[in-house]
């Protein structure tokens, strides 16, 4: 009960979120924020693509090579 109450107090409200957004706008400007989000999105996309490629490459290995790869 006390832990959930503490968590509720620590969560930011609408006013705090608005202050954070305004501070970000002041620091980076209106043009820089979309560029940063676009870069973040492309980075996440590349990361997921790399995970898929690694997963498919391990599936395509024969069983004896999988065990050798796990030993490295």
C-alpha positions in Angstrom: 0.0 0.0 0.0 2.7 2.5 1.0 4.9 1.6 -2.1 2.0 2.2 -4.5 1.3 5.6 -2.8 5.0 6.6 -3.1 5.0 5.6 -6.8 1.9 7.7 -7.3 3.6 10.7 -5.7 6.7 10.4 -7.9 4.8 10.3 -11.2 4.9 13.6 -13.0 1.6 15.4 -13.5 0.3 17.5 -16.4 2.0 20.7 -15.2 5.4 18.9 -14.8 5.2 17.4 -18.3 4.3 20.8 -19.7 7.3 22.4 -18.0 9.6 19.6 -19.4 8.3 20.1 -23.0 8.7 23.9 -22.7 12.3 23.5 -21.4 13.1 21.2 -24.3 11.7 23.7 -26.8 13.8 26.5 -25.3 16.9 24.4 -25.2 16.8 22.9 -28.7 14.3 24.9 -30.7 11.4 23.9 -32.8 13.5 22.6 -35.8 16.0 20.5 -33.9 13.5 18.3 -31.9 11.9 16.6 -35.0 15.4 15.9 -36.4 16.4 14.3 -33.1 13.3 12.2 -33.0 13.8 11.1 -36.6 17.4 10.1 -35.7 16.2 8.2 -32.7 13.5 6.4 -34.7 16.0 5.4 -37.4 18.4 4.1 -34.7 15.7 1.9 -33.2 14.8 0.6 -36.6 18.4 -0.3 -37.4 18.7 -2.0 -34.0 15.6 -4.1 -34.6 16.9 -4.9 -38.1 20.2 -6.1 -36.7 18.4 -8.3 -34.1 16.3 -9.9 -36.9 19.4 -10.5 -39.0 21.3 -12.1 -36.1 18.3 -14.3 -35.3 17.9 -15.5 -38.9 21.7 -16.2 -39.2 21.6 -18.4 -36.1 18.6 -20.3 -37.4 20.3 -21.0 -40.7 23.5 -22.5 -39.1 23.7 -26.2 -38.9 23.4 -27.7 -35.4 27.2 -28.5 -35.0 28.1 -24.8 -35.9 25.5 -23.5 -33.4 27.2 -25.4 -30.6 30.6 -24.1 -31.7 29.3 -20.6 -31.8 27.9 -20.9 -28.3 31.3 -22.1 -26.9 33.1 -18.9 -28.1 
